[in-house]
Amino acid sequence: MTVYSGPVFEMAVNQFNVIANYLEIPMDERDRLLMPKRAITVSCPIHKDDGTVAVFEGYRVQHHLTLGPTKGGTRFAPTVDIGEIGALAIWMSWKCALVGLPYGGAKGGVNVDLGRLSKRELEALSRRYMQEMIPFVGPHTDVMAPDMGTNEQVMAWFMDTYSMYQGQTVTEIVTGKPVSSGGTLGRREATGRGVAYLSKRVMKEAGICMGDATAVVQGFGNVGSYAALELYNAGVKIIAVSDHTGALHCATGLDVPALMKHTSIHGSIAGFSVELAFDPAAILLLPCTVLIPAAMERVIDREVAERLQCRILAEGANGPTTPDADVVLDHRKDEIFVIPDILCNSGGVVVSYFEWVQDLQQLFWEESEVTRREYEILDRAFTQMVARASADHVAHRTAAMAIGVEKVRAAKNTRGLFP
């Protein structure tokens, strides 16, 4: 029996089992590697603007603390449950280990429809959630970050709430903060920049000219928008984008800076253009050089994988591709180069690590230094993944996850089992 359930957690388990079989991990070691160390469920009551009290359920899952504190985002969304949060924490562990960060994985969230909250109510919920988490988090225990439905402002509220209870400012308790509150230059753009950087590396190695390339971005939030902007600035035509309000398609390329300006004002792509409106369900199947799913989990299933018309699949979201789709993509590996999520979107946690280090040292870097170090780490992990996949004749996802799982397993075996 387990408290974790649902399709997202089952997907994480299935992926791990593939890796465990590939690495020939003994059965009696597998649960210790897979199952999270700690799961917290809290009630978050707040006063609504109309004077009533509403209670929201919040979660935090810490997968392992073998390599250092846990690290992971906090999402506010109506789909959040303990199974989804558990899966995301597990994926974060493999991601951190793959890119060589001294972290275990964590994830948190609150089940809430943000469209029903005022800004004051959002602040109250953010502060109450952090207040409930104080016994379980800390700069050397669990460091929070933004995710879907949260942003720099929410992180500032988290940091302030924790600091008030400690009696001193503790900037290193969260990452993804505003620069004015101890954040780092380049953090907001980091995940999207990493997606674009790795996509450009694959195109360069494949001999694809940027000026001839096209890209489709599903999910025009923080990750998707900055990935689109980086590719646009490199000369790639962004022919389609989508978000929760709809989709836009232009064969000659969208004006990405203008679209980002529109979304910063209006909160979505809705209203940008009536003429360019497109079916959001069809956006993944458009012919393109680079396809970036940067929205939700499980959007590419077996049927979609069979119909993809991209040359590079750059997974900006966590878990966008199901295990059944992976089987199809493995058969199509000569047609589609997959950059798996645990590498492709790892730029965010890499720069979060830089932010944490800068906060601990109270010594801050220039943005050029942050970006240079991010790309160095991504390059190293990419090279290791491709070499492993080639040597063992396995899929890129298998190679990337195997590297991460091996590092966590080695650390656990070296430290032993206490008591």
Secondary structure as UniProt FT lines:
FT   HELIX           7..23
FT   HELIX           27..34
FT   STRAND          38..47
FT   TURN            49..50
FT   STRAND          53..62
FT   STRAND          70..77
FT   TURN            78..79
FT   HELIX           82..98
FT   TURN            99..100
FT   STRAND          104..111
FT   HELIX           114..116
FT   HELIX           119..133
FT   HELIX           134..136
FT   TURN            139..141
FT   STRAND          142..146
FT   TURN            148..149
FT   HELIX           152..166
FT   HELIX           171..173
FT   HELIX           179..181
FT   TURN            185..186
FT   HELIX           187..205
FT   TURN            206..207
FT   HELIX           210..212
FT   STRAND          214..218
FT   HELIX           222..233
FT   TURN            234..235
FT   STRAND          237..243
FT   TURN            244..245
FT   STRAND          246..249
FT   TURN            251..252
FT   HELIX           256..266
FT   TURN            270..271
FT   TURN            275..276
FT   STRAND          277..278
FT   HELIX           280..285
FT   STRAND          288..293
FT   TURN            297..298
FT   HELIX           302..307
FT   STRAND          310..314
FT   HELIX           323..331
FT   TURN            332..335
FT   STRAND          337..339
FT   HELIX           341..344
FT   TURN            345..346
FT   HELIX           347..361
FT   HELIX           367..392
FT   HELIX           396..415
//
